[in-house]
C-alpha cells in the first residue's frame, strides 16, 4: 500500500503542474491566471473537491501528436463552496493543448453536468479553450448534442454562469452562449464559432480576436455576453457576487442578507430628480441607487440596450430584480434589443424566485423603419409571455411617462402586481397626448385660425383626463406616493408579498428559460 500511495501522490503532483512551467509562464505573461488559480479564487479556502484529476487523453491509433501530455486532460472539474454554499466548477486549462476538447475532457464536463443535476448545485464554467482535438475526434461520427441538451435541461433548476477568460471557439463558445450570466475579460476573452484562422480560410477576412468576438462586441453590440471584467480576478468577483443573490437551486428561496439600511429610510432629494422641463432626460440610476439597500445594486448587461436597465439588488436584505427604463437613452423606448434584455432577465428572476421591481418611464415600443426591421414588435411581445408565466411578486412604480404597450411591458394594468404605485408626475395614455391630438384632431387643427393655440387648448382640456390622479381615481393604480417615500412603500409591499413563503418552492412551470 505504501508503494501504491507514493504512485498516487506522484500522479497527483504531475497533474498540479498543468501544462508545465513554460506554458504556465506564458499564461501569466498574457495577463491570465491558470485554471487552478482561478478555481482557488472562486471557492472558499480549503473547500475544493476535485473530480477527475487523474484523467488523461484517449490513446487511439489515429493519435499523431508526438509526446502528447494532458494533465487532467485539460480541464479542472469538481465542487467547492462559495460563501459557504456548494457549487460546481468546470475550468478549462489553456496550458494543456490550448484547453481544447478531448474525449475524456468531454466526459469530465458531462460528469459535472450530471452531478450538478442530481445534487442541484450551481455550475460555474471558466472558459479558456479552443475547439475539439482533431486527432481524437476523427472517425467519431456526428457531433454530439446531448451535452447541450443536458445544459438546457439544467436551466432554471440551478444557476449556470460563465467566465470567458480566454479565446474560446467551437464547443466552448457554444456552451458559454447557453449560460444565464456571462462575464468576459476585456482584452483576453473571445467568443466565436470559429477563430480568426478559420474565418480567414472560410471568408478571406482578416480579423483580430477582439474584432471577431471580444468583450466589447458581445457585451455592447450582440448582447451574447452580459458584463465586462478588467481581469480574471474581477470576473470571478462578479461571478461570486451574482451567485450571492441566487438560491442554490430552484427548490429554495434566495437567502435574506443582513443589512443596516433601514427599510423606513426616506430620501427627500428624490423630489428633485425630474427636471422642470418634462422633455429633458434624467438618470434613472439616481432613483435606483436611492431606493435599494446601499451599495447593493449589481448591474446585469449594463452596456447592451442601455435604454433598459436590468440588475440585482437588495431591499431590506431581500434579493430582488430591478427592471427600469433609462430616460437618458432614447427616452427609455423599448427597442428589439431592450425587449430581449427585459424578457431574459424577467425569466431569470422567475426561475429563481426573485421578486421584480419595475421602474417605468417609457414612451412605448420604438417605432420607425430601423426598429421594425430589427423586429421590435416580436421582441417586445415576448415580454407578455414572461408575465403570463411569472410566479414571483411583481411591484411597479411609474415615475413619469407610461404610454401604450411599453407601459404594459413595464408592469402595467392587469400584470398581476402586488402593488402599482406612481409618483405625482406620472402620465399614462395609449400614446403621448400631443401626438395623439395631432392624429385624432388633424381636421380640427387644420381648420383652426390658430392651429398652435387650438393644439394648446386641446392639450389642456384632454390633459385633465390623463396623469396620476385620474388613474388613482379610477383605481387603475393602487396609490400615488411622494418620491421620498418610494423605498419604504416598496419594501412594505414586498414584505407583504413575501409573507407566504413558508414551504420550499417548486421550479417554474416552464422548464428553464431561453438564452
Secondary structure as GFF3:
##gff-version 3
##sequence-region A 1 515
A	DSSP	alpha_helix	2	16	.	.	.	ID=ss1
A	DSSP	alpha_helix	21	29	.	.	.	ID=ss2
A	DSSP	alpha_helix	35	42	.	.	.	ID=ss3
A	DSSP	beta_strand	49	51	.	.	.	ID=ss4
A	DSSP	three_ten_helix	71	74	.	.	.	ID=ss5
A	DSSP	beta_strand	75	82	.	.	.	ID=ss6
A	DSSP	beta_strand	85	92	.	.	.	ID=ss7
A	DSSP	three_ten_helix	97	99	.	.	.	ID=ss8
A	DSSP	alpha_helix	103	119	.	.	.	ID=ss9
A	DSSP	beta_strand	122	127	.	.	.	ID=ss10
A	DSSP	alpha_helix	134	137	.	.	.	ID=ss11
A	DSSP	alpha_helix	146	154	.	.	.	ID=ss12
A	DSSP	beta_strand	160	164	.	.	.	ID=ss13
A	DSSP	beta_strand	167	169	.	.	.	ID=ss14
A	DSSP	alpha_helix	171	177	.	.	.	ID=ss15
A	DSSP	beta_strand	181	185	.	.	.	ID=ss16
A	DSSP	beta_strand	190	192	.	.	.	ID=ss17
A	DSSP	alpha_helix	196	203	.	.	.	ID=ss18
A	DSSP	alpha_helix	209	213	.	.	.	ID=ss19
A	DSSP	alpha_helix	215	216	.	.	.	ID=ss20
A	DSSP	pi_helix	217	222	.	.	.	ID=ss21
A	DSSP	beta_strand	227	229	.	.	.	ID=ss22
A	DSSP	alpha_helix	232	244	.	.	.	ID=ss23
A	DSSP	three_ten_helix	268	272	.	.	.	ID=ss24
A	DSSP	alpha_helix	284	291	.	.	.	ID=ss25
A	DSSP	beta_strand	298	299	.	.	.	ID=ss26
A	DSSP	beta_strand	308	315	.	.	.	ID=ss27
A	DSSP	beta_strand	318	325	.	.	.	ID=ss28
A	DSSP	three_ten_helix	330	332	.	.	.	ID=ss29
A	DSSP	alpha_helix	336	351	.	.	.	ID=ss30
A	DSSP	beta_strand	355	362	.	.	.	ID=ss31
A	DSSP	alpha_helix	369	374	.	.	.	ID=ss32
A	DSSP	alpha_helix	376	389	.	.	.	ID=ss33
A	DSSP	beta_strand	394	403	.	.	.	ID=ss34
A	DSSP	alpha_helix	404	409	.	.	.	ID=ss35
A	DSSP	beta_strand	419	423	.	.	.	ID=ss36
A	DSSP	beta_strand	427	429	.	.	.	ID=ss37
A	DSSP	alpha_helix	433	440	.	.	.	ID=ss38
A	DSSP	alpha_helix	442	447	.	.	.	ID=ss39
A	DSSP	alpha_helix	451	463	.	.	.	ID=ss40
A	DSSP	alpha_helix	467	473	.	.	.	ID=ss41
A	DSSP	beta_strand	479	481	.	.	.	ID=ss42
A	DSSP	three_ten_helix	483	485	.	.	.	ID=ss43
A	DSSP	alpha_helix	486	498	.	.	.	ID=ss44
###
